[in-house]
Each structure stands twice: as structure tokens, then as C-alpha cells.
């Protein structure tokens, strides 16, 4: 892991995998085919991409029961506790409809309504994470979404990982379909005989899933398109090198394109963490991925002051930020852009991935400048409420008509004036 | 305007103008050119598309003063009152950072931070609306956004409409650039020497603007991509046909692709509104546009019960909904999907376009199923806060490590365990 000065860095942005022209074209074709042939198209794409022929893509009760048998009972309890923590944190985010009355009889407000139906994409293979089920489904349930449909690609035997099935069952998700890729996104967006269409699609996926979400965006809502995982750690002399190194590597093991950055004012910590990363890398099962990530996208940035260090963090706008300093809440006030902020020595990043309660679906690649973690508000929508009384209308309609005429919209002016003719009847 | 039964309608969805392949290619080229040549590219596109050569695209003080001179003083007061109403409504939406402490010392919460810089696109020509300036800028200002940059295409004389300049000045927007189209979106997204880049771009525009926003989406945030305006009116016998017709036409005059729909259980009202629309159309300055809109996308839907009528509204998920019934608040509970809901006889839709306070940037074409009016939350982002105490870590780290190992992420498990080694030092 290289040690750099702040001014040696030109940009923290990584290139986004926008897919090749061929991939884009393939995704468009898949979507068109699913729109046209529905379940038949799903069946043939599952054969082609997942290597398995499925008569019925919907997961049944027997498969869920089987999944529980394959899981350690204590681990199931851990999953349940994690789900409860996540539910509890998200419940605190819930906003309510409100209104405001004025003396002239005007009532204005916002009505909150949950989205009717949400589709959750859960990736397959080694990236099939029960935690991903929790983090995407629970905020929707807390928001009051009535229907949640989950899709995930089947393994070569036509089965799904037990952890994913148990996680879904813990939440009471009873619509699980074995279908992945762009075809799953198309089915969720436009519906087939088996899968009713949804209003919003969330959840991570490979480049085909990302491209498909981009393609259906507008017809349905989508969540953000996530990039490789990131961590930045802001640390001073009080941080322990072996802990900092371990936390950096926890993100590096995700993906060779993941990014792990230490920002510090301590020369001692910089060298010590550098050595620790090397040492710890050697015994990691995913050493190869983590090493490449650290070499290509990792850095230790040595700053001249805590202010410069805080500015550096805001420039990075990291997905995950750990603040391991003598008084981390002092830094909190200075941090403007970060997806999740972990404060203090004991707040190791994986605590947030699995257990603490806040969402692990977070803005990546600097998008924390303008995006938030997945949250309950992502699954509701607001309607404005406007109720004008006769008095309010009488006192304001002429002004409104003038404003409309300034914009050249005569029918607008006449509409608001139209009450006049009958007001004395 | 045709009268239809509910079952005679198959879909309320209109095709979205996704642009032609040529338009998409042109937009990509424009964006690439602005990225490369910056202000020089802006100058040449302004020459090409707006027919005017500008040495300096930034609006100066003298132009603002000139704009005030061209405006009626009373009208300026109306604009100020409207701005104050809009600000007051949006101020009520402001959410605050929060946190929650647990007995084991855990602190969890969400930190709210405004987006740093926002770009507002204001369309040119006949669609240059001061109200659009208010509705896009005020929520950003209320959210606490520090920098708002406005772009709008210059007219053939190189000038801007006085109403737009005065509206911007009322709000204290001092960065106004005379540049429009895809080139303006590119400049806001990536910056030039004159225009510093922003984090989010909002505001309506033509197909080139919409395509450019779609293209830069991800590098910056964008608002929704708006379609033609819509109104649905849910009315019973108590509604006055001339008022309902006038309100339907207020949306029809926007665009030949606008949609105006009356949903009613009253046969009398259906025929009377049909006749009134015909009568009122004849004297409208924008008769041609409104007539085409009413013929192509207008309808009177005659329902058999109020329940069927309410369901119909939810299927349409209209941008604007008026409820003109004997007890409109009773219907409010049944409405799930609508951008803005106008309750009662005196709540004519243009009141919301200009004056009442709620935003007029609303989800169109059924997207009210999953989208909200533009609001203060669109200009903030949240950061999760996680602070675990030593006790919380001690009690939970083994569970978290187990969960991580279930997902095959050993470095995650080791990170959360790494505190162990030093905990007794």
C-alpha cells in the first residue's frame, strides 16, 4: 500500500463500468424478449446463462424447510437478531403525513403512501448474501410496501443458497423466483404470467443487471447503481495499526476494484499500517483479490493537519468512513460526504454490514456527495395536498391569474377565475 | 372529448419520448465536446442552436436591473408573495439529523447534510417560466444548498425573459448562465472555466436536455425526467361543469401531448363537461394545442360507483388530481397515487402551479406510483452514524464474525475480531 501526500493525488474517482456496446445491446434484446415471450423467455435465458432447466421458477415451502435443515440453528438466531436490529433502526426513519391549516381556511400538506410492490434482486454465486436480503427488503417492509418479490439466479443444480432462503423466510418474503440477470429485471419491470410487475427494483447485481436497471428506469423506479465497495479511515495516533489494517482489508477482499484508503496525520501510523496490511494479507483466503485491490486502489494519505485530512475525506466522499481518533464526534461535525460513518475504535466496519441496524446499501464512487444509504423514504412517495377555501380563493385568485398570464397561459388564468361567475349563486 | 366506460380503457400510459438514435448520438457528441473544449464548445453550440454569439455567458447586474424595469411593479409583488408561500411550505418539510442511544453505549443515527451545489435548468422560448425558477431553486435553498447555478438558453437577441431574471433575483440566485440544451447540462455536470461543476441537476427541458440528463446521471444526480402535463378530476354531481371544463383545459393548453381526464359517476356532469370543453376551447389563445391534447389524450370516464372511480384514479396515478365531490377529504383516504391532490371546488389546479406553496414539479405518466413532487429531501443526503461502545462490541462481535463467515468474507470476520487482541492491554 503506497503512502502519498495529499497533493500527489489528482482524483479519487474510479471509472464506472458502463458496459460495452455489445453488453448494452444484449440487455436490450433480453428485455424485449421477456416483454414478448414472458415466462418462456425466462426459461430459455435461465437455461442459457445458469445452465439449468426449471419447470417452475417459484420457490416452494419444501425448499425453505430444506434450507433451514442445512443451517446451523445458532446462526439462524444470529440472522434473526440482525434482522430485528435492522428493522428497529429503519422504523425510526419512518415519516408521517402532515398538514398545516391557515386562518383563511387553506389546508396544505404532504400525504405519505408506500409504494405498492417492490422487486428485490439478490445476486447469485459467491455474492449471494443473506445480509443483502435483509438490507433491501426490511426498509420496504417498514415503509409499508404490501408486496415484495425477490429474484435470484439458481445455481447449476437449480437450487439457492440456504442462507438466502432462510433470510427471506425470516422476513416473511413468500415470493422468491429463481431467475437472474437482465431477464429478472425485465420480468420485475414488465411482468410475466408467473411474476407480477413491480413499481421499484432494488438490489445489487453484475453489469448486466446494472444495465437492465438503467434500461427500465422511468417505467419503474430503481435504486442507485452500486460500484465496488470502498472504505476510508480517518485516524490519528490513538488508532491501533493492526485494527486499522484489518478494517481496510475487510473492504479490499470484496473485489479487485474495491478501494481502501487510510487518511492520517500520523507518520508512525502510516508506516505501521503499511506493514500490517502486508502481514495480514498473507493469511487471507481471498488474498489475491485483496492484494490487487490494495495495490490498484488502496492508499495511505499523509496529511499535514486534521483539517486537511477532513477535507480529503470530503473530497473522497467514501461509501464507508471510519473515524478512529481521540475524539471522533469532533470530526463528525466536519464530515459532509460519506455513506456511513463509523465512530471510534470499536465501530469496525463489518458491524454495519451485518448487524448494527443501519443499511449497508450505500452510495459509492463519490456519489455520497448527493446520495443516501438505502432507507425507508426510498419506498414511500409523497403527494402534495392543497385545499383552498372560498376565502383563500377570493383573496388570491386575481394574483394567480396575473402570474399565469405573465407566463402566457391564458387557460390557467381562466380556470382559476372560473369560480367567479358562480360564486354568488 | 370522448365519454368512455371504465372497461373501454386498456391503458393510461402514454409512450415516453426517449429520443431517436440520432438525437442520442448528437447529445453524446455535445457532452464529449463540452468536456474537452469547455467554454469554447459552449460558445459554438450557442451560436449553432440559439443563433447568437456571446462573449460572456454570465448574466450581469445591469441585465437584472433592466429586467425589473420591463416588469410591472405589482406583478413583481405577486412573484414575491408566491416565492414566500413556496418557501414557507418547503420549510415545513425540513428534516433534521437524529440519533438514538442504547444502554450498552451504542449510538446510531442519521446525519443530514445539504448537497453542496445544484444546477437548475430553465427552458427557453415560450416555456421560460418564472414559476419554474421558484419551484426548482427554493427547495434547494431551504435544504441549505450553498451554491445554485442556473442555465437557460438566450433568445435570438442574446437576452433572457425579464420574468425569469426577476424570479432568480428575488431568490438571490447570482449565477445565471445563458446556455441551453445538452451543452448546458454537460457544463453543469463536468464544469468549464466559467461554470463550476454541480452535484445535482434539476429542471425541465426539451428532449435534448432530457437525454443529456439521462447521460450524465451517475456522475451527478438528476431529478425525474418529466413528461407532458396531466390532470385528472374526480367529480360528482356537486361539481360545476364550467369550472371542471376550465380546469381540464388549463392542462390541455400546455402541450398537444398533455392529458386531461374527468372521472365521474354523474352522467349529467359527463355530458355537461363535454359540451363546456367544446364551448371554452373556441376562445382559447392556445386553442389548437389544447384541442389536439383533448382529442388525443383527453377522456371523460363514466364509472358505476365512487369506488370504481377511486380505483380508476389510482390506476392513472395522475400528476395533478382534483377532487370535486361533496366531501373531498373522504376520497383523500382512498387515493394512493397522485403527484398533487387539489381538494374541493376552490382548489383550481393553477393555484398549485404558481402560488399556494407546494411544488409544481410533479411525477408524470403514472410515475406517481413511485415518485414524489420535488421537495427539500431531494437536496439533502443522509449519512448513517454507527458508534459501538466496547461493551456493545464485546457482546456482539462473535455473532458478527459468524455472519461474515457465512457469507465467505473472512477478512470481515477478522476485522471485527481484531479488537480482541488488544482489548486487555
Interface residues (C-beta under 8 A of the other chain):
Chain A: X16 X74 X75 X78 X79 X81 X82 X89 X92 X93 X95 X98 X100 X106 X107 X108 X110 X111 X113 X115 X116 X126 X129 X130 X131 X163 X199 X200 X218 X219 X220 X221 X225 X240 X242 X243 X246 X247 X249 X250 X252 X253 X254 X280 X284 X285 X286 X290 X328 X329 X332 X335 X336 X337 X338 X339 X340 X341 X342 X343 X344 X345 X346 X347 X348 X349 X350 X351 X352 X353 X354 X355 X356 X357 X358 X359 X362 X363 X367 X368 X369 X370 X371 X372 X373 X375 X377 X381 X382 X383 X384 X385 X386 X387 X388 X389 X390 X392 X393 X396 X397 X399 X400 X401 X402 X403 X404 X406 X407 X408 X409 X410 X411 X412 X413 X414 X415 X416 X418 X419 X421 X422
Chain B: X16 X74 X75 X78 X79 X81 X82 X89 X92 X93 X95 X98 X100 X106 X107 X108 X110 X111 X113 X115 X116 X126 X129 X130 X131 X163 X199 X200 X218 X219 X220 X221 X225 X240 X242 X243 X246 X247 X249 X250 X252 X253 X254 X280 X284 X285 X286 X290 X328 X329 X332 X335 X336 X337 X338 X339 X340 X341 X342 X343 X344 X345 X346 X347 X348 X349 X350 X351 X352 X353 X354 X355 X356 X357 X358 X359 X362 X363 X367 X368 X369 X370 X371 X372 X373 X375 X377 X381 X382 X383 X384 X385 X386 X387 X388 X389 X390 X392 X393 X396 X397 X399 X400 X401 X402 X403 X404 X406 X407 X408 X409 X410 X411 X412 X413 X414 X415 X416 X418 X419 X421 X422
